[in-house]
């Protein structure tokens, strides 16, 4: 996004003239392909047409047949939208947009008999918008001019590049093209970007990996909260595209390379992204495993309903046949068990049932989970999915097994548990060897086979310490604490939730181990 502001300094004449100069003199865009729109006025609210902007555009040499007038729905800006929606005290004003015409695009009459800048046929593309904040809505509903006239300009970088290319496809501009080429070679190797049935997935993957790269560059990591959740959703949506069209063994982390190549001159430090590939791999590899399991179950469920009439749920869009109804309750189970996002189920699996009912079930589930934990929910869990809860209990077994193998100096330093895997960070004076890992894994799976009961008690903190319950961030616990017992093998301060019996876990495999600092180690298991 490109932009500039003026607060009480320059106004319409300067802004419009400078933007025109930038487009035509600096960039060399052909004047005969540029069109503008202006505010036609709003009689209902006694707002006059923006005649000042019309005259400025004319003086710059723009013929009247390339100046289009639109009402407040198109050429008025405020945070609330059109003047009718603005609350008292809110500023707003008319705007003047600049459009580029791609003359090679034929007008589609399904969008109207005649083409014009705000037509949606694709012949015109808005490349910049000059907003003139000159009014404030009074409590009476009238509009008063502000004491200072302000400018808020926004321009689309990719759109202006598309205009320079005289090609409406922004994904063929210099800020995307290398990513598209990398996808074509190493991810969707059986397809070309020009293949219309796959092109949308090319664009999703290119857009999402670039956005994910800048989130990582800003210090954000995948999680289920705030910006971390945005990053997680971007990566999971990307994995879905790879599952549909690509080599499922390919690594989307390789797409970081063209992102770095595109932006390294503007952001030299972006080359540090090369060290963040592992974060992407851990997130996407785990989700690909989960996705395959979930879709296998989904397809089996669909097959069992193949003769049942009703709203369809399909396999991947454009890949498989349609089947009978899958209920909101079944969709809810897939979300909570496998962490499969609702938007993937609706958009990529093309489920057409009552998604509002699913959202209601999810909200009820969250409410119950909050009530269950009563503010004592610890342990690094990303969510309350069934598989996540299993891994949470497995983490307690891992913690105790580390004590058994490495000694009493072991100290938990952190954990992160998702539906795909568990991650456990710990301190140990003793160096962890391969045979130690095997012993730890054997102990955990033996305790799982022993079908140990998992129970909790709420006791005074001092009493919990006396019985040897292990704690993490002990100073953060209240005077009354919840202690979870895994048979007689493990006891820890914990808010839960957990399985009722270790047999529910199934099995656990340590698949990765690394040193992350002085006497600090990290284990991944699933």
N, C-alpha and C positions, 0 to 999 in steps of 0.2 A: 504494500500500500504506500502510495506517495501522498504527501499532504503539506499544507501550510496554513497558518492562522494569522489573522490580523485582529487585534483587539483595540478598536478605536483609532487605528492608524489609516492605512489605505483602504479603499472600498471598491466599488464595482468597476470603475474605469481602469484602475491599475490592475486589479486581479484579472479581469477578462483580457486586457491587452497583453499582459505578461504571459498568460497561459497560451494565448494565440501565438505569440512570438516564439514561445518554447516549442510548440507543436510544429509550426511551419518553418521557422528559421533555424532553430537549433536541431530539431529532429528531421526536418525536411519532408514532413508529411504533405501529400498533395492537397491543396486547398479545396479542390473540387470534390474531394471525398469526405469533407468534414461538414457536419450538420449540427445545429444547436437547438435546444429547447428552452423556452422561457415560461414564466408563470403568467397564465391568462387572466388571473384575478379570481375572486370568490365573492360574488354578489351577496350571498347569504350573510357573510361576515364583514361586508363593506371593505374588503381588501382589494385594492386597485391592481390592474395588470402591471407587470414590471416593464414599463415603457422605457425606463432608463437603460436597461440591458439591451433592449431591442435596438435603440439608437446607437449604443456603443458597438454592437456587432455590425450594424450597417456601416458605420464609419470605418471599421476595419476591412471593409470590402466584401462582407458576406451578403450575397443576394437574399432578398426577402423570401424566395422560394426554398431557401435552406434554413429558415428560421421558423420553428414550429411552436405553437402555443398550446399549452395543456393546463388543465385545472389543478387544484390542490392535491388530487390523488397522485399526480406524477411530478409536479414541480413546486412542492412546498415541503420544507423540512422542519421538524421539531422532534423531540424525543418521543412525544405521544402520537406523532403522525399528523394527520390532517388537522386544520384549525378547530373543527368541531370537537376533537378529542383532547385538546390541550386544557390542562387545569389552569386556574388563575395563577399568574406570576411566572408562567413558563415562557421562555423566549423562543422565537421561531422566525422563519422568513422564507422568501421565494428562493428558488435556485435556478441555475442555468447550466444545463448539461451539454457536453460535447460528445457527439457520436461519430464513429468512422463507418463508412459504407464499403462493404465488400461486394463490389459489383459483379463478381463471378458467382455469387449466391443468388439463385433464382427465387423470387418471392413465391411463397406457398399461400394460395388463396384461402386455405382453411383458417388462416389468421386474419382474414379480411380481404376485401376487394382490392384495396390499394395499400402498398407498403409505405411505412413512415418510420421515423426513428424509434418510436416505442413499440413497434411491431415485434412479435416474438418469433418471426420466421427465421431469424439468424442473419439477415442481410445487413442489419445495423448492430453495432456494438458500442455501448457507452464506454468512454475511456477516461472521463473526468467530470467532476461535478463541483461547481462553484456555488456554495450556499451563502446567502446574504442574511445574516441574523440582524434584522432591523426592527422587529416588533416584539412586544410583550403583551400577553393576554391579561386584561384587567379583571378584577372580581365581577364587574358588571357584564363581562363577556365581550366587551369591545376590545379592539386592538390598538395599542398605543406605540408610537415609535420610541425606540430606545434612545437614551441620551448619547450613546456612542454606537456607531455602525461597525459591525464585525463581519469578518470573512472566515468561513470554514471550508477549505478545499480538500477534496479527496480524489486521487487518481489511481487507476489500476495499473500497476507496473507490468504485469503479464499482458494486460489488454493493450497497453501502448506498444509493447513489443510485438504483439500480434498484428497491430496496425502497421508497424514498420515492416513486418514480413508480408503484409497484404494477404494474410492467411488467418481466418478466424479461430483456428485451433491453438489455444494458448499452450498446449502441451508439446507443441513443436517449436516453442520459443527457446531461447538460450538458457532460461532458468529451469527448464524441464527436459529438454531433448536428450541430454546425456543419460538421465535416469531412465527415460523410455527405452533408449537403445540398450542399456544394461539389462532391463527387464526382458527385452526381446531376445537377448543372447543367452542369459543365464537363468531366467525364472520361467517365462512363458516361451520356452525355446521351440515349441511346436507351432507357434502362432506368430503372426505379424501384427504390428500395431494397426495396420490398415484393415484387419479382419473385424468387421463391424460387430460380430457377436461377442468379441473379447475386448474390444476397444475400451468399453466402460471400466472393465477390471484393470486394464493398463493404467487408466487415469486415476482410479481409486488408489492403486498401489503407489504410483508416483507421488501423488498428493500427500498420502498418509505417511509415507516414509520420510518425505521432506519435513513435514510438520513434526513427526516423531524425533527426527534428528535435531531440530532446533530446541525441542523440549529437553532432550538429553543434554544438549550443549548448555542449556540454562540450569542444569543441575537437578532436573526432575527425573525420578525413577518410577517404574511401574508400581502402582499400588491401587487400592480401592477407595482412595480419598482424593478429592480436589484435583489438582493438575495431574497427579499420578494416575488417576482413574482415566483422565482424558488420554494420556499416553497409552495406557493399557488397552483402551478401546480402539485406538488407532492401529496398534500392532495386531490385535486380534482380528479386526476387520481385514487387515492386510493378509493375515494367515488364511482367512476364508477365501480370498481371491486365489492364493496359491493352491489351496485345496481343490478349487474348482477347475483351474486351467493350467497350473504349473507343475513342475517337478517337485513332488512333496518332500524330496530330500534336499532341495535347494535352500540356501540361506538368504533370507531377505536382508540380513545384515550387510551383505555385499553391496547393497544399494547405497550404503553410506559413502562409498568411494566416489561415485559421481556427484553426490551432494557436496562433498568436500571440494572436489575439483571445480564445481560451479562457483562456490562462495569463498574459497580460500583467499582470494585477493581482497575481498571486502571485509572478511572476518578471519584474519590469519590464525586465530586460536581455534578455529573450527577443526583444524587438523587433529586436535585432541580426541575427536569423535572416533578415530580409528581404535582407540583403547576402550571404547564403549560397546564394541560389537558383541562382547560376551553378554552384556545386559540384554540386548535384543535377542540373542540366541537362547538364553535361558528362558525368557518370556515366551518366545514364539515356539521353541521346541516343545516346551511343556504343554502349551495350548494345542499344538498339532496333535499330540498324543491324546489329550482329552477330547479334542474335536473328533478324532477317528472313532474313539470309543462311543462318544455320544451319538454320532451319526450312524454307527452300526446298530445301536439300540433303537434309534429313530426309525431306521429302515425296516427293522424287524417289526416294530410296532405298526408301521404303515402296511407292511405285508399282511399282518394279522387282521387288518381292517379293509383289505382290498375289495371285499365284496359288499362293504357297508356303504349305503348311499349317504350323502350329506355334504357339508362344506369340506372342500378338499384341503389336504395337507400334502405337499409334494416333496420329492427329493430336491436336489439342487436345481435351481432355476435353469431351464433349458437342457437339463441332463437326464431327468427321469420322469416316469409317469405319475399321474395323480391318483390319490387314494381317498378312502373314506375319512370320516371325521376323527380328529385327535382333539380331545377335550382340553379345556383350560387347565384342569387339574393335572393332566398328564404333562402339559407344557411346563407348568409350575414345577413338577418333579424333575424335569430335565434341567431347568435353571438351577434349582437348589442342589441337585445331585452332581451335575457336571459343570456348573458354572457357565453354561451356554447362554450368552446374552439374548434377551428377548428380541432385540432388533435383528439379530442373525436369524432367529427362528421365523420372524415375520417376513423379513426382506429377502434373505438368502434361501431359506427353506420354503418360502412362499406359503406359510401357514396362514389361513384366512379365517380363523375362529375368533372368539371373543377375547381380544387381547386386553380389554379393560378389566375383564374378570381376572385375568392373570395378574395384572398390576394390583388389583385388590388383594389377591391371595399373597402376593409378595409383600405388600404393606402390612398385612396381618401377621405374616411370618416375622417381619422385622420387629413389630411391636412385641410379639411373644418372646423373641430372642432378647430384646432389651429388658423385658420384665424378668427373664430368667437370670440374666447376669447381674442385675441390680447394681449396676455401676462398678462391678468387680471383674469385668471381662478383661483378661490379660492374655499374654502369650503370643502376640504377633499374628493372630489370625486375620486373614483378609476378608473373610465372610463366614457365614454359618452353613455352607453347603455340607452335605453328608460326608463327602470325601475329605473336606477340610477338617471336619471334626475327628475323623479317623486319624488323619495325620497329626492332629493336636495330641491325641492320646499316645501315638507312636513317639512323639517328641519327648514325653515323660519317660518312656522306656529307654530312649536314646540317652537322655540325660543321666539316668541311673547306670546304664551300661558303660558310659564313659567313666563314671566313678569306679566301677568295678574293674575296668581294664587299666585305666591311667592313674588312678589314685585320688585321694581326697582333696588335692589342690585344684581340681577341675572347677571352673567357675563359668556359669552361663553368662554370655555377653550380649545375647540378642537372638531373636528368632523371627522368621517370616514364614507363615504357613498359608498356602493357597490350595485351590482345588487340584492343581497340577502336581505339587510337590511340597516338601518341607525343607526349610533351610535353618541350620542351627549353628550359631557362632559361640565359641567357647575359648577360655584361657586354660592352658596346661603347660606346666614346666617340662613334663616329659614329651618328647617328640613322638608324634603319632606315625606309626609304621603301617605297611600294608597288612601285615598279619594281625595288627591291632584292629584294623577296620573289619577284617573277617570275623574276629572274635566278637566284636560289638554287634555286628549284623546277626551272628548266630544266636547271641543272647536275646536280642530283641525278638527274633522269630520264634525262639523257644518259649518266651513268655507269651507270645501271641497264641501258640499252640496249647499252652497250659490253660487257656480260657479263664484268665484271672478276672474276678469281678472288679469293676471300677465304681467307687463310691466316694462321697464327700461328707465332711463334717464342718460345721461352722463353730469355731472355737476362739478363745482369746489368743492374740498373737504370741504372747509369752509362752502359753501352753503349747502352741504349735511348734515353737522353736525348741522347747524341751523334749518333745517326742522325735526331734530330728527332721522335721519337714524342711525341705530345701526351699529357699526363697530367691527371688530375683527382684532387684530394686526394692529391697526390704523396707526402706524408709518410706516408700509410697503406700504401703498397706495400712488399712485402718486398724483400730484396736481389735475388732472382731474380724477374723479372716476365714476364708473357705479353704480347706485342705482336701486335696484329692488323693485317694489311696488306690493304687493299682495292686490288688491283693495285698500281700505283705512285702512286695518287692519295692515299690516306690511310693513316696509321699511328698507332695509339693504344695506350696501356696499356689492357688490358681482359681480364677473365676469361672473356668469351664468355657464352653461346654465340652463334654467327652462322651465316648461310647459307653455302654453299660457293661461290656465285656470285651476283653482284648481279642477274642476270636472274631469280632466284627471287623477288625483291621484287615485281616486276610494275610498279608505278608508285607515285608518292607525290604527294599534293595537300596543300598548306598551306591549311588551312581557317580558321585563326584566329591572330591575332597581337595581343599586348597589352604595354603597358609596365607593369611591376610594381614599379618603384622607380627611383631615380636611376641612369641608364645601365644599368638592368636590364630585360631583355625576355624574353618567353615566346612560343614558337611551338608551335602544335598542328598535327599533320599526320596523315594516314591514307591 
